[in-house]
């Protein structure tokens, strides 16, 4: 009985899952990062950035529960700082991809250099995933706006919020892992194009586009 009371109603929970699936599988910065890491470092390393991203979702959900969203909605300065910081980080990631493509070695040497770099510093992928999640003000606004719609007022709110957060994290990991797997398959079929460095240029351009889109985000 206690476990039932700790959850939203099953109808509400299944509806939340459908919304979470739609949100998680919609391409965004986290999906782009997962695809990029999978194509350049392999599926296992892409999972590291995905784990970092869902850790960021946990942090954002916690901050939202503690009232950060209310601060962002009432303080123009706080919202602007978060928005510009997030945009700057995404644009920086994009510029880095273009720089790597410009000085990229050819063929097997490129793969060896990149693999060696990641093997020595795999934590960097985790941190990048974490930062992509934390630098996106859309994420905390989305969590703060979505989660309360699926809480049952007659039941304890804390356990329900935790259940929704963990579910959202699991679905996000599933989505990012799926995109990473598809990227690995695509890499095998597009090996010549991959060796040219154009995937990095494309992903860099997309990151810059995401960053610029954040600059247009308005406080609700």
C-alpha positions, 0 to 999 in steps of 0.5 A, a space after each residue: 500500500 505504501 509503495 502505491 501511495 508513493 506513486 502517481 496513479 497508473 493512468 497519470 504515470 503512463 501519460 507521463 511516460 509518453 510525454 517523457 519519451 517524446 521529449 527525450 527522443 526529440 533531438 537536442 544538445 544532449 542527443 547531438 553530443 551522444 551522436 558525436 561521441 558515438 561516431 568518434 569514440 564508440 558506443 561505450 564512451 557515448 554512454 559516459 556522456 549520457 550518464 553525465 547528462 542524466 546526472 544533470 537532469 537529477 541536479 536540475 530536478 532537485 534544484 527545481 524542487 528547491 525553487 530555482 525555477 521560481 527564481 528564474 521566472 521572477 529574476 530577469 538577471 538570474 534568467 539572463 545569466 543562466 541563458 547566456 552561460 548556457 549559450 556560451 558553453 554550447 557555442 564553445 563546444 561547436 567551435 571546438 568541433 570545428 577546430 578539431 576538424 581543421 587540424 584532424 589527422 587523416 585515416 587510421 591515425 585520426 582514430 588512434 589519436 582520438 581513442 588514445 585521448 579518450 582512453 586517458 581522460 574518459 571523465 571528460 565525456 561525463 563532464 561534458 554530458 553533465 555540463 550540456 544538461 546544466 547549461 540548458 535553461 530550457 531543461 529546468 523550465 521544462 521539468 518545472 512545468 511538466 512534473 507538477 502536471 503529473 502529481 496526485 495531490 492526495 498522495 505524498 508529493 516527495 516520493 512522486 516527484 522522485 519517481 518521475 525524476 528517476 523515470 525521466 532519467 531512465 527514459 533519457 538514457 534509453 533515448 541517448 543510448 539508442 541514438 548512440 547505437 544508430 550513430 555507430 551503425 551509420 559510421 560504419 556505412 559512412 566511413 569515407 565521409 567520417 574520415 573527411 572530418 565533416 561529421 565534426 563540422 556538422 555537429 559543431 554547426 548544430 551546437 552553435 545553432 543550439 547555443 544561438 537559439 538559447 539567446 532568443 529564449 524569453 523568460 515566461 
